[in-house]
Amino acid sequence: MKRTKIAVLVSGGGTNLQAILDASARGELPHAEIALVLSNHKKAYALERAAAAGVPTAVVTKKQAGSQAAFEAAMMAELVKYGIEMIVMAGFMSILTRDFTDQWTERMINIHPSLLPAFGGEGCYGLHVHEMALSRGVKVTGATVHFVNEIPDGGKIIAQKAVNVEPGDTPERLQRRVMEQAEWIILPQAVEQVAAELAHREDDLNV
Ligand code: GRF
């Protein structure tokens, strides 16, 4: 059976990466091979999680690259080096331009901590998303996995899961609940779904 080679792009703590690694260790991602973890921050804790799981890591920073174009080219060089066929953005805090995203159409997915299209787009990241949801007074929020295109949080939706807002929620409490009840569940599932689709497409091409 063909397995799709995946790079997970990270910037921070990497709890979503951990959810993917754990699902893979449990045998729940039979069509996915986590082949690389790529960070745009040298000190991202996610890199330690990858190393502990025996997954190769690479770091590419915008500062070192000098420009957005050079940054994206350096990322692409790492992805090619590891034979990557699919990208998972799991808390990757850098916007990629169309030059990059066009090369990964329907091969790059992202997890976003709201029910898109609510609370998405430029500036809607991390804790801000939950602050916005609370100040608007929504009673239900959640997480979305979507394909990545040139519009921030604008690609086609693959999976969503709703999470209730509880009385007295702070952005931090809500963030944690959305991660536990939605992100860590739907991201590994979506990784397997898209990886399987790509693997089958590849099989069809080879017959
Ligand atoms: C998550 O809330 C994710 O939805 C958002 O950034 C956060 C990353 O957390 N895009 P982690 O690094 O996976 O712990």
Residues whose N, C-alpha, C, O or C-beta is under 5 A from the ligand:
A	BS01	GRF	G12 G13 G14 T15 N16 L17 A90 G91 I111 H112 P113
